[in-house]
Amino acid sequence: MTTRAMRRYRDEPVTDDEIVTCLAAAQQAPSGGNVQPWQYLVVTDAATRAEVGELYRRAYDRYERVLAATPPAFRGPEDETSWRRTRDASRHLADHLGEAPALVVFLLAVIPWTPSDERGPMDIGPLYASVYPAVQNFMLAARGLGIGTALTTVIRIEHDALRRSLDIPATLEVAALVPMGRPVGRFGVARRKPVTAVTHWDRYGNRRT
């Protein structure tokens, strides 16, 4: 209930043992056919973190301009305040990601994932669905250790540059980039839509109040 995106970190280290503990939790995540299509790339070297941080900032700069051009419609002032707080925290992360004590890149194998039969291709869902449970396990384990994380994917805008920077082979792609650090803020239950507003029973449109 309190594992939320934490985007501001204190200047305190995250130990290798803590990272490995979180990776062990990630490794226990389920995946389609138990293919376990992931690998992890842990970045703790300061110069390499700074290099990744610069790529992230560059990617976020492009993304932010699109967001500014299409602001969302708010249901009320509380929603607007929450959105602006998230926007500011995201900007802060973009400017300081390279300063996070550790960055974990979740890599996904580039493999065929659409079976076919005599009737044609079968859509069984994207392979990404088999890596994000590992990401969530990782973040939950970090929360248990008092470490903040944030699931980010905007770095894919600079995917090729990141690949070159970290020597990632063409057989793998970046599914997520997760910074780790002792959070400046407090863990807590985030503002979310009520479950009743997004849950349907038996048929779409049937709601319970």
PyMOL commands that set and color helices and strands:
alter all, ss='L'
color gray80, all
select helices_A, chain A and resi 16-27+32-34+46-69+77-99+127-130+132-144+154-166+195-198
alter helices_A, ss='H'
color red, helices_A
select strands_A, chain A and resi 38-43+102-109+116-117+120-121+148-149+172-181
alter strands_A, ss='S'
color yellow, strands_A
deselect
rebuild
show_as cartoon
